[in-house]
């Protein structure tokens, strides 16, 4: 497309040259629409473990059971059962043994703040697979203050 000439001479020669610039506004509009469509259609990646924790609302206080087992996940990747180190298979066996007891002992889970997420998730999956009914996460009070 040529611009109409307004002046004569050298200026007229410059204005008679075609415009080589591409109008990028429609291109940007199309790219934004495509970006929004991709963001909406891509499913959110979720990795969750469904646990049914007991609620304290409306239930009478439960008597404290004298038999409690504590599972601790350490920062160096160890699983401790009442202070003794276990591997994943031994943990599963211990969890199944406790679910067969009557009454079932309470299981307390305490991951260290520096413990790996993957190991903590595997321990929680083992607890869920063993169908433990008396379960609690303890030790969260140590994280009550974040300014330390």
C-alpha positions as CSV (number, residue, x, y, z in Angstrom):
1,X,0.0,0.0,0.0
2,X,1.4,3.4,-0.9
3,X,0.9,6.6,0.9
4,X,-0.2,9.6,-1.1
5,X,2.6,12.0,-1.8
6,X,2.4,15.4,-0.1
7,X,5.7,16.9,-1.1
8,X,7.9,16.9,-4.2
9,X,11.4,15.7,-4.5
10,X,13.3,13.5,-2.1
11,X,10.5,13.5,0.5
12,X,8.1,12.2,-2.2
13,X,10.4,9.3,-3.0
14,X,10.6,8.3,0.7
15,X,6.8,8.4,1.1
16,X,6.1,6.4,-2.0
17,X,7.9,3.3,-0.6
18,X,5.6,0.5,0.7
19,X,5.2,0.1,4.5
20,X,6.9,-3.1,5.5
21,X,5.7,-3.2,9.2
22,X,3.2,-5.9,10.1
23,X,0.2,-5.0,12.3
24,X,0.9,-7.3,15.3
25,X,-2.2,-6.4,17.3
26,X,-4.4,-9.2,15.8
27,X,-1.6,-11.6,16.3
28,X,-1.3,-10.7,20.0
29,X,-5.0,-11.0,20.4
30,X,-5.1,-14.5,18.9
31,X,-2.1,-15.6,21.1
32,X,-3.8,-14.3,24.3
33,X,-7.0,-16.1,23.4
34,X,-5.1,-19.4,22.7
35,X,-3.1,-19.0,26.0
36,X,-6.4,-18.5,28.0
37,X,-7.9,-21.6,26.3
38,X,-4.9,-23.7,27.1
39,X,-4.8,-22.6,30.7
40,X,-8.5,-23.4,31.1
41,X,-8.4,-26.8,29.4
42,X,-5.2,-28.2,31.0
43,X,-6.2,-30.2,34.0
44,X,-4.7,-29.2,37.3
45,X,-2.1,-31.7,38.4
46,X,-3.1,-33.0,41.8
47,X,-1.4,-35.5,44.0
48,X,-3.5,-36.0,47.1
49,X,-4.1,-38.7,49.7
50,X,-7.7,-38.8,51.0
51,X,-7.7,-39.3,54.8
52,X,-10.8,-39.4,56.9
53,X,-9.8,-37.6,60.1
54,X,-12.1,-37.7,63.1
55,X,-14.0,-34.4,63.8
56,X,-14.2,-33.0,67.3
57,X,-17.3,-31.0,66.8
58,X,-20.4,-32.5,68.5
59,X,-18.6,-35.6,69.8
60,X,-18.0,-36.3,73.4
61,X,-14.4,-36.5,74.5
62,X,-12.8,-39.9,74.0
63,X,-11.0,-41.7,76.9
64,X,-7.3,-41.7,76.4
65,X,-6.1,-45.2,75.4
66,X,-3.0,-46.3,77.3
67,X,-1.5,-48.0,74.2
68,X,-0.3,-45.6,71.6
69,X,2.1,-46.2,68.7
70,X,4.1,-43.3,67.2
71,X,5.4,-43.2,63.7
72,X,8.1,-40.6,63.1
73,X,9.6,-39.7,59.7
74,X,13.2,-38.2,60.1
75,X,15.0,-35.8,57.9
76,X,17.6,-38.5,56.9
77,X,14.8,-40.7,55.5
78,X,14.2,-43.1,58.3
79,X,10.9,-44.4,59.6
80,X,10.7,-44.8,63.4
81,X,8.1,-46.9,65.1
82,X,8.1,-46.1,68.8
83,X,11.7,-45.2,68.4
84,X,12.8,-48.3,66.5
85,X,13.8,-48.0,62.9
86,X,11.6,-49.9,60.4
87,X,11.5,-50.3,56.6
88,X,8.3,-49.9,54.6
89,X,7.4,-53.6,54.6
90,X,7.9,-53.9,58.4
91,X,5.8,-50.8,58.9
92,X,3.0,-52.3,56.9
93,X,3.1,-55.5,59.0
94,X,3.1,-53.5,62.2
95,X,0.2,-51.4,61.1
96,X,-1.8,-54.5,60.1
97,X,-1.0,-56.1,63.5
98,X,-2.4,-53.1,65.3
99,X,-5.6,-53.0,63.3
100,X,-6.3,-56.6,64.4
101,X,-6.0,-55.6,68.2
102,X,-9.1,-55.0,70.2
103,X,-9.3,-52.1,71.1
104,X,-7.2,-50.7,68.3
105,X,-4.3,-48.6,69.7
106,X,-4.0,-45.0,68.6
107,X,-1.5,-44.3,65.9
108,X,0.3,-41.0,66.1
109,X,2.1,-39.7,63.0
110,X,4.8,-37.1,63.4
111,X,6.9,-36.1,60.4
112,X,9.9,-33.9,61.0
113,X,9.8,-30.4,59.4
114,X,12.9,-31.3,57.3
115,X,11.6,-34.8,56.3
116,X,11.1,-35.5,52.7
117,X,7.6,-35.2,51.3
118,X,7.8,-38.4,49.2
119,X,8.6,-40.5,52.3
120,X,5.9,-38.9,54.4
121,X,3.4,-39.5,51.6
122,X,4.4,-43.2,51.3
123,X,4.0,-43.6,55.1
124,X,0.5,-42.0,54.9
125,X,-0.4,-44.3,52.0
126,X,0.7,-47.3,54.1
127,X,-1.4,-46.1,57.0
128,X,-4.4,-45.7,54.7
129,X,-3.8,-49.1,53.1
130,X,-3.7,-50.8,56.5
131,X,-7.2,-49.2,57.3
132,X,-6.1,-47.7,60.5
133,X,-9.2,-46.2,62.3
134,X,-7.6,-44.4,65.2
135,X,-5.1,-42.0,63.7
136,X,-3.7,-38.6,64.6
137,X,-1.1,-36.2,63.4
138,X,0.9,-34.8,66.3
139,X,3.8,-32.4,66.8
140,X,2.2,-29.5,64.9
141,X,2.6,-27.2,67.9
142,X,6.3,-26.9,67.2
143,X,5.4,-25.0,64.0
144,X,3.1,-22.5,65.7
145,X,5.6,-19.6,65.4
146,X,7.2,-18.9,62.0
147,X,9.4,-16.1,63.1
148,X,12.1,-18.3,64.6
